[in-house]
Amino acid sequence: MVDAAALADLRLEALAETTGSAEPDGRAFVESFCAWFGDHLPTHLAFLAELDGVVVGMAWLMIAERVPSPERRFRRYGDVQSVYVVANRRDRGIGGDLLGAVLVEAVRLELEHVTVHANDRALTLYQRAGFEHDQRWLRWMPG
């Protein structure tokens, strides 16, 4: 079983690193994150990396159902989310191992496709795993 509190701590660390600021009430975030985690177990699969009993990374696979077709009545896809490895453990293959585990699960679940929104630093990680740019992918954002 994945430790929700450890995932929450990693999420806080990742957000602090990317935004440059810490959550003012980290304890409240951990509590709300753990509740969110429990509510989203069917749609958000968590993968946790540990070295010598210390949590050093995480990755998420969000699973969504697509509208059925006559040919495929059961259609799902995945989205890789929040892949993070602590700074002092990067460039050692941990991110690749996490992503590999996510993709093995995607195959096991027979997902139609898997998407990811990558930052510049992680782009090569995803490309090495076989992700490619797709000209048909469009995004709309409110406001």
DSSP file (Angstrom, degrees, kcal/mol; ACC not computed):
  #  RESIDUE AA STRUCTURE BP1 BP2  ACC     N-H-->O    O-->H-N    N-H-->O    O-->H-N    TCO  KAPPA ALPHA  PHI   PSI    X-CA   Y-CA   Z-CA
    1    1 A M              0   0    0      0, 0.0     2,-0.2     0, 0.0     0, 0.0   0.000 360.0 360.0 360.0 134.9    0.0    0.0    0.0
    2    2 A V        -     0   0    0     44,-0.1     2,-0.8     1,-0.1     3,-0.1  -0.553 360.0-119.0 -77.7 138.3    1.3    3.4   -0.9
    3    3 A D     >  -     0   0    0     -2,-0.2     4,-1.9     1,-0.2     5,-0.2  -0.691  21.2-163.8 -81.8 107.8    1.8    5.9    1.9
    4    4 A A  H  > S+     0   0    0     -2,-0.8     4,-2.4     1,-0.2    -1,-0.2   0.869  88.6  53.6 -62.0 -38.8   -0.5    8.9    1.3
    5    5 A A  H  > S+     0   0    0      2,-0.2     4,-2.4     1,-0.2    -1,-0.2   0.888 107.7  50.6 -65.3 -38.1    1.3   11.1    3.8
    6    6 A A  H  > S+     0   0    0      2,-0.2     4,-2.2     1,-0.2    -1,-0.2   0.893 110.7  49.8 -65.3 -39.1    4.7   10.4    2.1
    7    7 A L  H  X S+     0   0    0     -4,-1.9     4,-2.5     2,-0.2    -2,-0.2   0.903 109.9  51.0 -63.9 -41.3    3.1   11.3   -1.3
    8    8 A A  H  X S+     0   0    0     -4,-2.4     4,-2.5     2,-0.2    -2,-0.2   0.913 109.3  50.3 -63.0 -42.8    1.7   14.5    0.2
    9    9 A D  H  X S+     0   0    0     -4,-2.4     4,-2.3     1,-0.2    -1,-0.2   0.913 111.6  48.1 -61.8 -42.5    5.1   15.4    1.6
   10   10 A L  H  X S+     0   0    0     -4,-2.2     4,-2.8     2,-0.2    -2,-0.2   0.899 110.1  52.3 -64.1 -40.2    6.7   14.8   -1.9
   11   11 A R  H  X S+     0   0    0     -4,-2.5     4,-2.5     2,-0.2    -2,-0.2   0.919 109.8  48.7 -62.4 -43.0    4.0   16.9   -3.5
   12   12 A L  H  X S+     0   0    0     -4,-2.5     4,-2.6     2,-0.2    -2,-0.2   0.921 112.2  49.1 -60.9 -43.9    4.7   19.8   -1.1
   13   13 A E  H  X S+     0   0    0     -4,-2.3     4,-2.0     2,-0.2    -2,-0.2   0.912 111.8  48.7 -62.4 -43.3    8.4   19.5   -1.8
   14   14 A A  H  X S+     0   0    0     -4,-2.8     4,-2.2     2,-0.2    -2,-0.2   0.917 112.7  47.4 -64.0 -43.5    7.8   19.5   -5.6
   15   15 A L  H  X S+     0   0    0     -4,-2.5     4,-2.8     1,-0.2     6,-0.4   0.899 110.7  51.5 -65.9 -40.4    5.5   22.5   -5.4
   16   16 A A  H  X S+     0   0    0     -4,-2.6     4,-1.8     1,-0.2    -1,-0.2   0.886 111.2  49.4 -62.5 -37.6    8.0   24.4   -3.2
   17   17 A E  H  < S+     0   0    0     -4,-2.0    -2,-0.2    -5,-0.2    -1,-0.2   0.901 117.0  39.2 -68.3 -41.4   10.7   23.7   -5.7
   18   18 A T  H  < S+     0   0    0     -4,-2.2    -2,-0.2     1,-0.2    -1,-0.2   0.828 127.2  32.4 -81.5 -31.4    8.7   24.8   -8.7
   19   19 A T  H  < S-     0   0    0     -4,-2.8    -3,-0.2     2,-0.2    -2,-0.2   0.672  97.2-129.9 -98.8 -18.9    7.0   27.8   -7.2
   20   20 A G  S  < S+     0   0    0     -4,-1.8     2,-0.3    -5,-0.4    -4,-0.2   0.550  76.0  91.9  81.3   7.0    9.7   28.9   -4.8
   21   21 A S        -     0   0    0     -6,-0.4     2,-0.3    -5,-0.1    -2,-0.2  -0.972  68.2-129.2-135.6 152.4    7.4   29.1   -1.8
   22   22 A A        -     0   0    0     -2,-0.3    -9,-0.1    -3,-0.1   -10,-0.0  -0.667  34.4 -98.6 -97.0 152.1    6.2   26.7    0.9
   23   23 A E    >   -     0   0    0     -2,-0.3     3,-0.6     1,-0.2    -1,-0.1  -0.538  30.0-139.3 -65.3 126.7    2.7   25.9    1.8
   24   24 A P  T 3  S+     0   0    0      0, 0.0     2,-0.3     0, 0.0    -1,-0.2   0.821  97.9  32.5 -62.9 -29.8    1.9   28.0    4.9
   25   25 A D  T 3>  +     0   0    0      1,-0.1     4,-1.8     2,-0.1     3,-0.3  -0.657  68.9 167.3-127.9  77.2    0.0   25.2    6.6
   26   26 A G  H <> S+     0   0    0     -3,-0.6     4,-2.5    -2,-0.3     5,-0.2   0.839  75.4  57.6 -59.3 -36.4    1.7   22.0    5.4
   27   27 A R  H  > S+     0   0    0      1,-0.2     4,-2.1     2,-0.2    -1,-0.2   0.908 106.5  48.5 -63.1 -42.3   -0.1   19.9    8.0
   28   28 A A  H  > S+     0   0    0     -3,-0.3     4,-2.5     1,-0.2    -1,-0.2   0.888 110.9  51.8 -64.8 -38.5   -3.5   20.9    6.7
   29   29 A F  H  X S+     0   0    0     -4,-1.8     4,-3.1     2,-0.2     5,-0.2   0.931 108.0  51.1 -63.2 -44.6   -2.4   20.2    3.2
   30   30 A V  H  X S+     0   0    0     -4,-2.5     4,-2.5     1,-0.2    -2,-0.2   0.921 111.3  48.4 -59.3 -44.0   -1.2   16.7    4.1
   31   31 A E  H  X S+     0   0    0     -4,-2.1     4,-1.8     2,-0.2    -1,-0.2   0.934 115.0  43.5 -62.9 -46.1   -4.6   16.0    5.8
   32   32 A S  H  X S+     0   0    0     -4,-2.5     4,-2.5     1,-0.2    -2,-0.2   0.877 113.1  53.0 -68.4 -35.8   -6.6   17.2    2.8
   33   33 A F  H  X S+     0   0    0     -4,-3.1     4,-3.1     2,-0.2    -2,-0.2   0.921 107.2  51.3 -63.7 -43.9   -4.2   15.4    0.4
   34   34 A C  H  X S+     0   0    0     -4,-2.5     4,-2.0    -5,-0.2    -1,-0.2   0.891 111.3  48.0 -61.9 -39.0   -4.7   12.1    2.2
   35   35 A A  H  X S+     0   0    0     -4,-1.8     4,-1.9     2,-0.2    -1,-0.2   0.925 112.5  48.9 -65.7 -44.3   -8.5   12.5    2.0
   36   36 A W  H  X S+     0   0    0     -4,-2.5     4,-1.5     1,-0.2    -2,-0.2   0.923 108.8  54.1 -59.3 -44.7   -8.2   13.4   -1.7
   37   37 A F  H  < S+     0   0    0     -4,-3.1     3,-0.4     1,-0.2     4,-0.3   0.922 108.5  48.3 -56.5 -47.5   -6.0   10.3   -2.2
   38   38 A G  H >< S+     0   0    0     -4,-2.0     3,-0.7     1,-0.2    -1,-0.2   0.871 111.8  49.8 -61.6 -37.8   -8.6    8.0   -0.6
   39   39 A D  H 3< S+     0   0    0     -4,-1.9    -1,-0.2     1,-0.2    -2,-0.2   0.742 114.6  44.7 -72.0 -23.5  -11.4    9.5   -2.8
   40   40 A H  T >X S+     0   0    0     -4,-1.5     4,-2.5    -3,-0.4     3,-1.0   0.192  71.8 115.3-111.0  15.6   -9.4    9.1   -6.0
   41   41 A L  T <4 S+     0   0    0     -3,-0.7    -1,-0.2    -4,-0.3    -2,-0.1   0.859  77.4  52.6 -54.5 -38.2   -8.0    5.6   -5.7
   42   42 A P  T 34 S+     0   0    0      0, 0.0    -1,-0.2     0, 0.0     3,-0.1   0.792 122.1  28.6 -70.4 -23.4  -10.0    4.3   -8.6
   43   43 A T  T <4 S+     0   0    0     -3,-1.0    20,-3.1     1,-0.2     2,-0.5   0.602 116.3  53.9-113.6 -14.3   -8.7    7.0  -11.0
   44   44 A H  E  <  -A   62   0A   0     -4,-2.5     2,-0.5    18,-0.2    18,-0.2  -0.914  63.8-165.1-130.2 105.0   -5.3    8.0   -9.8
   45   45 A L  E     -A   61   0A   0     16,-2.8    16,-2.3    -2,-0.5     2,-0.4  -0.777  12.2-149.8 -92.5 127.5   -2.7    5.3   -9.3
   46   46 A A  E     -A   60   0A   0     -2,-0.5     2,-0.4    14,-0.2    14,-0.2  -0.769   9.1-165.2-100.5 141.6    0.3    6.3   -7.3
   47   47 A F  E     -A   59   0A   0     12,-2.7    12,-2.0    -2,-0.4     2,-0.4  -0.995   9.2-164.8-124.7 130.4    3.8    4.9   -7.7
   48   48 A L  E     -A   58   0A   0     -2,-0.4     2,-0.5    10,-0.2    10,-0.2  -0.947   7.7-152.1-122.7 134.4    6.4    5.5   -5.0
   49   49 A A  E     -A   57   0A   0      8,-3.0     7,-2.9    -2,-0.4     8,-1.3  -0.901  16.6-177.3-106.4 133.8   10.2    5.1   -5.2
   50   50 A E  E     -A   55   0A   0     -2,-0.5     2,-0.4     5,-0.3     5,-0.2  -0.975  12.7-167.6-129.0 143.6   12.2    4.3   -2.0
   51   51 A L  E >  S-A   54   0A   0      3,-2.6     3,-1.9    -2,-0.4    -2,-0.0  -0.990  80.5 -15.9-129.0 122.9   15.9    3.8   -1.4
   52   52 A D  T 3  S-     0   0    0     -2,-0.4     3,-0.1     1,-0.3    -1,-0.1   0.865 130.1 -51.8  52.2  40.0   17.0    2.3    1.8
   53   53 A G  T 3  S+     0   0    0      1,-0.2     2,-0.5     0, 0.0    -1,-0.3   0.520 114.7 116.9  78.9   5.6   13.6    2.9    3.3
   54   54 A V  E <   -A   51   0A   0     -3,-1.9    -3,-2.6     2,-0.0     2,-0.4  -0.919  68.2-123.4-110.3 130.9   13.5    6.6    2.4
   55   55 A V  E     +A   50   0A   0     -2,-0.5    -5,-0.3    -5,-0.2     3,-0.1  -0.572  39.3 162.7 -72.0 125.7   10.9    7.9   -0.1
   56   56 A V  E     +     0   0A   0     -7,-2.9    30,-2.6    -2,-0.4     2,-0.3   0.454  54.4   6.5-126.0  -5.5   12.8    9.6   -3.0
   57   57 A G  E     -AB  49  85A   0     -8,-1.3    -8,-3.0    28,-0.2     2,-0.3  -0.992  49.4-163.5-171.3 164.3   10.2    9.9   -5.8
   58   58 A M  E     -AB  48  84A   0     26,-2.7    26,-2.7    -2,-0.3     2,-0.3  -0.978   1.8-173.9-150.6 159.8    6.7    9.5   -7.0
   59   59 A A  E     -A   47   0A   0    -12,-2.0   -12,-2.7    -2,-0.3     2,-0.4  -0.971  12.6-148.4-151.3 155.4    4.6    9.3  -10.2
   60   60 A W  E     -AB  46  81A   0     21,-1.8    21,-2.4    -2,-0.3     2,-0.5  -0.964   5.6-159.2-128.6 143.8    0.9    9.2  -10.9
   61   61 A L  E     -AB  45  80A   0    -16,-2.3   -16,-2.8    -2,-0.4     2,-0.4  -0.960  13.3-159.6-120.3 110.4   -1.2    7.6  -13.6
   62   62 A M  E     -AB  44  79A   0     17,-2.9    17,-2.0    -2,-0.5     2,-0.5  -0.761   9.1-157.0 -87.7 133.3   -4.6    9.2  -14.0
   63   63 A I  E     + B   0  78A   0    -20,-3.1     2,-0.3    -2,-0.4    15,-0.2  -0.945  13.5 178.1-116.4 130.6   -7.1    6.9  -15.7
   64   64 A A  E     - B   0  77A   0     13,-2.4    13,-2.3    -2,-0.5     2,-0.3  -0.961  25.1-123.6-131.0 149.4  -10.2    8.2  -17.5
   65   65 A E  E     - B   0  76A   0     -2,-0.3    11,-0.3    11,-0.2     2,-0.2  -0.711  21.8-148.9 -92.0 142.6  -12.9    6.5  -19.4
   66   66 A R        -     0   0    0      9,-3.1     9,-0.5    -2,-0.3    -1,-0.0  -0.671  35.9 -82.6-102.9 162.2  -13.7    7.5  -23.0
   67   67 A V        -     0   0    0     -2,-0.2    -1,-0.1     1,-0.1     7,-0.1  -0.439  55.5-113.6 -62.7 132.0  -17.0    7.4  -24.7
   68   68 A P        -     0   0    0      0, 0.0     5,-0.3     0, 0.0    -1,-0.1  -0.228  28.0-158.4 -66.8 158.0  -17.7    3.8  -25.9
   69   69 A S        -     0   0    0      3,-2.6     5,-0.0     1,-0.0     0, 0.0  -0.859  34.5-105.0-126.0 165.1  -17.8    2.9  -29.6
   70   70 A P  S    S+     0   0    0      0, 0.0     3,-0.2     0, 0.0    -1,-0.0   0.864 123.8  45.5 -59.0 -33.4  -19.5   -0.1  -31.3
   71   71 A E  S    S+     0   0    0      1,-0.3     2,-0.4     2,-0.1     0, 0.0   0.847 126.8  25.6 -78.4 -34.5  -16.0   -1.6  -31.8
   72   72 A R        +     0   0    0      1,-0.1    -3,-2.6     3,-0.0    -1,-0.3  -0.888  58.7 173.4-135.1 102.7  -14.7   -0.8  -28.3
   73   73 A R  S    S+     0   0    0     -2,-0.4     2,-0.6    -5,-0.3    -1,-0.1   0.668  76.9  54.5 -83.7 -16.0  -17.2   -0.6  -25.6
   74   74 A F  S    S+     0   0    0     -7,-0.1     2,-0.5    -6,-0.1    -1,-0.2  -0.909  71.3 164.6-120.9 101.9  -14.6   -0.3  -22.9
   75   75 A R        +     0   0    0     -2,-0.6    -9,-3.1    -9,-0.5     2,-0.3  -0.973   2.8 163.5-126.3 125.1  -12.2    2.6  -23.6
   76   76 A R  E     -B   65   0A   0     -2,-0.5    36,-3.5    34,-0.4    37,-0.4  -0.970  12.1-170.4-136.5 154.2   -9.8    4.1  -21.2
   77   77 A Y  E     -B   64   0A   0    -13,-2.3   -13,-2.4    -2,-0.3     2,-0.3  -0.895  13.1-137.8-134.5 168.0   -6.7    6.4  -21.5
   78   78 A G  E     -Bc  63 114A   0     35,-2.6    37,-2.3    -2,-0.3     2,-0.4  -0.871   5.1-157.2-127.0 160.8   -4.1    7.5  -19.0
   79   79 A D  E     -Bc  62 115A   0    -17,-2.0   -17,-2.9    -2,-0.3     2,-0.4  -0.984  20.0-134.0-136.8 124.8   -2.3   10.7  -18.2
   80   80 A V  E     -Bc  61 116A   0     35,-3.1    37,-0.6    -2,-0.4     2,-0.4  -0.642  34.8-178.9 -78.0 131.0    1.1   10.7  -16.4
   81   81 A Q  E     +B   60   0A   0    -21,-2.4   -21,-1.8    -2,-0.4    37,-0.0  -0.974  45.3   0.3-136.4 146.7    1.1   13.3  -13.6
   82   82 A S  E     -     0   0A   0     -2,-0.4     2,-0.5     1,-0.2    -1,-0.1   0.824  62.1-179.9  51.8  47.3    3.4   14.7  -11.0
   83   83 A V  E     +     0   0A   0    -24,-0.2     2,-0.3    -3,-0.1   -24,-0.2  -0.683  15.3 166.3 -75.1 126.4    6.5   12.7  -11.6
   84   84 A Y  E     -B   58   0A   0    -26,-2.7   -26,-2.7    -2,-0.5     2,-0.4  -0.994  25.3-173.9-149.1 136.1    9.0   13.9   -9.1
   85   85 A V  E     -B   57   0A   0     -2,-0.3   -28,-0.2   -28,-0.2     5,-0.1  -0.997  41.1-102.5-127.0 134.7   12.3   12.8   -7.7
   86   86 A V    >   -     0   0    0    -30,-2.6     3,-2.2    -2,-0.4     4,-0.3  -0.229  36.3-113.0 -57.8 146.7   14.0   14.6   -4.8
   87   87 A A  G >  S+     0   0    0      1,-0.3     3,-1.2     2,-0.2    -1,-0.1   0.832 112.5  53.5 -54.7 -42.3   16.8   16.8   -5.9
   88   88 A N  G 3  S+     0   0    0      1,-0.2    -1,-0.3     3,-0.0    -2,-0.1   0.444 111.3  47.7 -78.8   4.1   19.7   14.9   -4.4
   89   89 A R  G <  S+     0   0    0     -3,-2.2     3,-0.5   -33,-0.1     5,-0.4   0.257  84.8 119.5-121.9   9.2   18.6   11.6   -6.1
   90   90 A R    <   +     0   0    0     -3,-1.2    -4,-0.0    -4,-0.3    -3,-0.0  -0.277  62.7  32.7 -75.3 162.9   18.1   12.9   -9.6
   91   91 A D  S    S+     0   0    0      1,-0.1    -1,-0.2    -2,-0.0    -3,-0.0   0.809  89.6 101.4  62.4  34.1   19.9   11.6  -12.7
   92   92 A R  S    S-     0   0    0     -3,-0.5    -2,-0.1     0, 0.0    -1,-0.1   0.199 102.1 -96.4-126.7  10.9   20.2    8.1  -11.3
   93   93 A G  S  > S+     0   0    0      3,-0.0     4,-2.3     4,-0.0     5,-0.2   0.438  90.9 119.2  91.0  -0.8   17.4    6.4  -13.2
   94   94 A I  H  > S+     0   0    0     -5,-0.4     4,-2.6     2,-0.2     5,-0.2   0.931  76.6  48.6 -66.6 -44.7   14.7    6.7  -10.5
   95   95 A G  H  > S+     0   0    0      1,-0.2     4,-2.7     2,-0.2    -1,-0.2   0.904 112.5  49.6 -60.8 -41.1   12.5    8.9  -12.7
   96   96 A G  H  > S+     0   0    0      2,-0.2     4,-2.5     1,-0.2    -1,-0.2   0.882 110.6  49.8 -64.4 -38.9   12.9    6.4  -15.6
   97   97 A D  H  X S+     0   0    0     -4,-2.3     4,-2.2     2,-0.2    -2,-0.2   0.912 111.8  48.3 -66.2 -42.1   12.1    3.5  -13.3
   98   98 A L  H  X S+     0   0    0     -4,-2.6     4,-2.2     2,-0.2    -2,-0.2   0.943 113.5  46.8 -61.7 -47.8    8.9    5.2  -12.0
   99   99 A L  H  X S+     0   0    0     -4,-2.7     4,-2.5     1,-0.2    -2,-0.2   0.892 109.8  54.5 -63.2 -39.2    7.8    6.0  -15.6
  100  100 A G  H  X S+     0   0    0     -4,-2.5     4,-2.2     1,-0.2    -1,-0.2   0.907 108.0  49.1 -59.0 -42.7    8.6    2.4  -16.6
  101  101 A A  H  X S+     0   0    0     -4,-2.2     4,-2.0     2,-0.2    -1,-0.2   0.892 110.2  51.6 -64.5 -39.8    6.3    1.2  -13.8
  102  102 A V  H  X S+     0   0    0     -4,-2.2     4,-2.1     1,-0.2    -2,-0.2   0.928 111.6  46.6 -61.0 -45.7    3.6    3.6  -14.9
  103  103 A L  H  X S+     0   0    0     -4,-2.5     4,-2.1     2,-0.2    -2,-0.2   0.843 108.3  54.8 -71.1 -33.4    3.8    2.4  -18.5
  104  104 A V  H  X S+     0   0    0     -4,-2.2     4,-2.4     2,-0.2    -1,-0.2   0.923 110.5  47.3 -60.8 -43.3    3.8   -1.3  -17.5
  105  105 A E  H  X S+     0   0    0     -4,-2.0     4,-2.4     2,-0.2    -2,-0.2   0.885 107.9  55.6 -65.7 -38.4    0.6   -0.6  -15.6
  106  106 A A  H  <>S+     0   0    0     -4,-2.1     5,-2.3     2,-0.2     4,-0.3   0.897 110.3  45.7 -60.7 -40.7   -0.9    1.2  -18.6
  107  107 A V  H ><5S+     0   0    0     -4,-2.1     3,-1.4     3,-0.2    -2,-0.2   0.928 111.4  52.0 -66.5 -45.3   -0.3   -1.9  -20.8
  108  108 A R  H 3<5S+     0   0    0     -4,-2.4    -2,-0.2     1,-0.3    -1,-0.2   0.882 111.4  47.1 -58.8 -38.3   -1.7   -4.1  -18.1
  109  109 A L  T 3<5S-     0   0    0     -4,-2.4    -1,-0.3    -5,-0.1    -2,-0.2   0.471 109.5-126.8 -82.6  -2.0   -4.9   -2.0  -18.0
  110  110 A E  T < 5 -     0   0    0     -3,-1.4   -34,-0.4    -4,-0.3    -3,-0.2   0.896  38.6-175.7  57.2  44.9   -5.1   -1.9  -21.8
  111  111 A L      < -     0   0    0     -5,-2.3   -34,-0.2     1,-0.1    -1,-0.2  -0.471  28.5-134.7 -71.3 143.3   -5.2    1.9  -22.0
  112  112 A E  S    S-     0   0    0    -36,-3.5     2,-0.3     1,-0.2   -35,-0.2   0.890  79.3 -20.9 -66.0 -40.4   -5.7    3.3  -25.5
  113  113 A H        -     0   0    0    -37,-0.4   -35,-2.6    -7,-0.0     2,-0.4  -0.974  57.1-135.0-160.6 165.8   -3.0    5.9  -25.1
  114  114 A V  E     -c   78   0A   0     -2,-0.3   -35,-0.2   -37,-0.2     2,-0.2  -0.999  20.3-167.1-131.5 132.4   -1.1    7.7  -22.4
  115  115 A T  E     -c   79   0A   0    -37,-2.3   -35,-3.1    -2,-0.4     2,-0.3  -0.693   3.4-172.0-111.8 166.5   -0.4   11.5  -22.4
  116  116 A V  E     -c   80   0A   0     -2,-0.2     2,-0.7   -37,-0.2   -35,-0.1  -0.964  22.0-143.3-155.7 144.7    1.9   13.7  -20.4
  117  117 A H        -     0   0    0    -37,-0.6     2,-0.3    -2,-0.3    -2,-0.0  -0.935  35.7-166.2-107.1 106.1    2.4   17.4  -20.0
  118  118 A A        -     0   0    0     -2,-0.7     2,-0.1   -37,-0.0    -2,-0.0  -0.708  17.0-137.2-103.2 143.1    6.2   17.7  -19.6
  119  119 A N    >>  -     0   0    0     -2,-0.3     4,-1.1     1,-0.1     3,-0.5  -0.458  39.7 -98.4 -83.2 169.2    8.4   20.5  -18.5
  120  120 A D  T 34 S+     0   0    0      1,-0.2     3,-0.5     2,-0.2     4,-0.4   0.868 121.6  54.2 -58.5 -39.2   11.6   21.2  -20.3
  121  121 A R  T 34 S+     0   0    0      1,-0.2     3,-0.3     2,-0.1     4,-0.2   0.859 114.5  39.5 -64.7 -35.5   13.8   19.3  -17.8
  122  122 A A  T X> S+     0   0    0     -3,-0.5     4,-1.7     1,-0.2     3,-0.6   0.527  86.7  96.9 -93.5  -6.7   11.8   16.1  -18.1
  123  123 A L  H 3X S+     0   0    0     -4,-1.1     4,-2.3    -3,-0.5    -1,-0.2   0.882  84.0  49.4 -54.0 -44.7   11.1   16.2  -21.8
  124  124 A T  H 3> S+     0   0    0     -4,-0.4     4,-2.7    -3,-0.3    -1,-0.3   0.847 104.7  59.9 -66.4 -32.5   14.0   13.8  -22.7
  125  125 A L  H <> S+     0   0    0     -3,-0.6     4,-1.1    -4,-0.2    -1,-0.2   0.942 110.4  41.4 -56.8 -48.2   12.8   11.3  -20.0
  126  126 A Y  H  <>S+     0   0    0     -4,-1.7     5,-2.5     1,-0.2     4,-0.4   0.881 113.0  52.9 -70.7 -38.5    9.5   11.0  -21.7
  127  127 A Q  H ><5S+     0   0    0     -4,-2.3     3,-1.4    -5,-0.2    -1,-0.2   0.904 106.3  53.4 -64.6 -39.5   11.0   10.9  -25.2
  128  128 A R  H 3<5S+     0   0    0     -4,-2.7    -1,-0.2     1,-0.3    -2,-0.2   0.820 106.4  54.5 -62.3 -29.5   13.4    8.0  -24.1
  129  129 A A  T 3<5S-     0   0    0     -4,-1.1    -1,-0.3    -5,-0.2    -2,-0.2   0.503 130.0 -95.1 -83.3  -4.0   10.3    6.1  -22.9
  130  130 A G  T < 5S+     0   0    0     -3,-1.4    -3,-0.2    -4,-0.4     2,-0.2   0.450  74.0 145.4 107.6   0.7    8.7    6.5  -26.3
  131  131 A F      < -     0   0    0     -5,-2.5    -1,-0.3    -6,-0.1     2,-0.3  -0.492  26.3-171.8 -70.4 142.5    6.5    9.5  -25.9
  132  132 A E        -     0   0    0     -2,-0.2     2,-0.1     0, 0.0    -5,-0.0  -0.934  30.1 -96.4-132.7 155.7    6.2   11.6  -29.1
  133  133 A H        -     0   0    0     -2,-0.3     2,-0.5     2,-0.0     0, 0.0  -0.467  37.0-151.0 -66.7 143.9    4.7   15.0  -30.0
  134  134 A D    >   -     0   0    0     -2,-0.1     3,-1.3     1,-0.1    -1,-0.0  -0.972  11.2-157.7-125.0 117.5    1.3   14.7  -31.5
  135  135 A Q  T 3  S+     0   0    0     -2,-0.5    -1,-0.1     1,-0.3    -2,-0.0   0.704  91.8  59.7 -65.5 -20.5    0.1   17.3  -33.9
  136  136 A R  T 3  S+     0   0    0      2,-0.0     2,-0.5     0, 0.0    -1,-0.3   0.578  78.1 105.1 -86.5  -9.2   -3.6   16.5  -33.2
  137  137 A W    <   +     0   0    0     -3,-1.3     2,-0.3     2,-0.0    -3,-0.1  -0.615  47.3 176.5 -79.6 120.7   -3.4   17.3  -29.5
  138  138 A L        -     0   0    0     -2,-0.5     2,-0.4     2,-0.0    -2,-0.0  -0.867  12.0-158.5-120.7 155.4   -5.1   20.6  -28.7
  139  139 A R        -     0   0    0     -2,-0.3     2,-0.4     2,-0.0    -2,-0.0  -0.999   3.7-162.7-138.6 139.7   -5.7   22.3  -25.4
  140  140 A W        -     0   0    0     -2,-0.4    -2,-0.0     0, 0.0     0, 0.0  -0.959   7.3-170.2-117.9 137.7   -8.2   24.9  -24.2
  141  141 A M        -     0   0    0     -2,-0.4    -2,-0.0     0, 0.0     0, 0.0  -0.996  23.4-118.9-129.1 132.8   -7.7   26.9  -21.1
  142  142 A P              0   0    0      0, 0.0     0, 0.0     0, 0.0     0, 0.0  -0.263 360.0 360.0 -67.1 154.0  -10.3   29.2  -19.6
  143  143 A G              0   0    0      0, 0.0     0, 0.0     0, 0.0     0, 0.0   0.441 360.0 360.0  81.0 360.0   -9.8   32.9  -19.1
